[in-house]
Amino acid sequence: MQPDEKTPDEKIPDEKTPKDPGVQGEGDYISGRRYQKDATRFAQEHDTEKLAREAAPEDDAEQCELIEAEKKGKARAKGRKPARP
């Protein structure tokens, strides 16, 4: 074996040779690579500036609605239940 060759245990798993296909979460390298590849391809194939402008709120009421929804989502993410209207 050459000095720069890696043994099978040292290789980072790729989509063709997963060590443990059931691994999920932060250790899921396959999904991370797939996401990175797909996100890069999307950004290259689409006008993301135009898509961002199209997704922007059309008026102040819609902007307030989006801000409230974001606050509720962040509150849930921190383990708090959102306040009832």
C-alpha positions as CSV (number, residue, x, y, z in Angstrom):
1,M,0.0,0.0,0.0
2,Q,1.3,3.5,-0.9
3,P,1.8,6.0,1.9
4,D,-1.0,8.3,0.6
5,E,-3.5,5.5,0.2
6,K,-6.2,5.2,2.9
7,T,-7.4,1.9,4.3
8,P,-11.2,1.3,3.9
9,D,-11.7,2.3,7.6
10,E,-10.1,5.8,6.9
11,K,-12.1,6.6,3.8
12,I,-15.0,9.1,4.2
13,P,-18.2,7.3,3.1
14,D,-19.8,8.4,-0.1
15,E,-23.2,7.7,-1.7
16,K,-22.0,4.4,-3.1
17,T,-20.3,3.0,0.0
18,P,-22.0,4.1,3.2
19,K,-20.6,2.6,6.3
20,D,-23.9,2.7,8.1
21,P,-26.8,3.8,5.9
22,G,-29.0,4.2,9.0
23,V,-26.8,7.0,10.5
24,Q,-28.8,10.2,10.7
25,G,-28.2,13.6,12.3
26,E,-24.9,15.4,12.4
27,G,-23.1,12.2,11.4
28,D,-25.0,11.8,8.1
29,Y,-22.4,12.8,5.6
30,I,-24.3,11.4,2.6
31,S,-27.3,13.7,3.2
32,G,-24.9,16.6,3.8
33,R,-23.1,16.1,0.5
34,R,-26.4,15.6,-1.3
35,Y,-27.8,18.9,0.1
36,Q,-24.6,20.8,-0.7
37,K,-24.7,19.5,-4.3
38,D,-28.4,20.2,-4.8
39,A,-28.1,23.7,-3.2
40,T,-25.2,24.6,-5.4
41,R,-26.9,23.4,-8.5
42,F,-30.1,25.3,-7.7
43,A,-28.1,28.5,-7.2
44,Q,-26.3,28.1,-10.5
45,E,-29.5,27.2,-12.5
46,H,-31.9,29.8,-11.1
47,D,-32.0,33.6,-10.8
48,T,-32.0,33.6,-7.0
49,E,-32.1,37.5,-6.8
50,K,-35.4,37.4,-8.9
51,L,-36.8,34.6,-6.7
52,A,-36.0,36.6,-3.6
53,R,-37.8,39.7,-5.0
54,E,-40.8,37.5,-5.9
55,A,-41.0,36.1,-2.4
56,A,-40.8,39.5,-0.7
57,P,-44.0,40.7,1.0
58,E,-46.2,42.8,-1.2
59,D,-47.4,45.2,1.5
60,D,-47.0,46.2,5.2
61,A,-49.8,43.8,6.3
62,E,-48.2,40.8,4.7
63,Q,-44.8,41.8,6.2
64,C,-46.3,42.0,9.7
65,E,-47.9,38.6,9.2
66,L,-44.6,37.1,8.2
67,I,-42.8,38.7,11.2
68,E,-45.4,37.3,13.6
69,A,-45.1,33.9,12.0
70,E,-41.3,34.0,12.4
71,K,-41.7,35.0,16.1
72,K,-44.0,32.1,16.8
73,G,-41.6,29.7,15.0
74,K,-38.6,30.9,17.0
75,A,-40.5,30.7,20.2
76,R,-41.4,27.1,19.5
77,A,-37.8,26.4,18.6
78,K,-36.7,27.6,22.0
79,G,-39.1,25.2,23.7
80,R,-41.8,27.8,24.6
81,K,-45.3,27.6,23.4
82,P,-46.5,30.5,21.3
83,A,-48.9,33.0,22.9
84,R,-52.5,32.5,21.9
85,P,-54.1,35.4,20.1
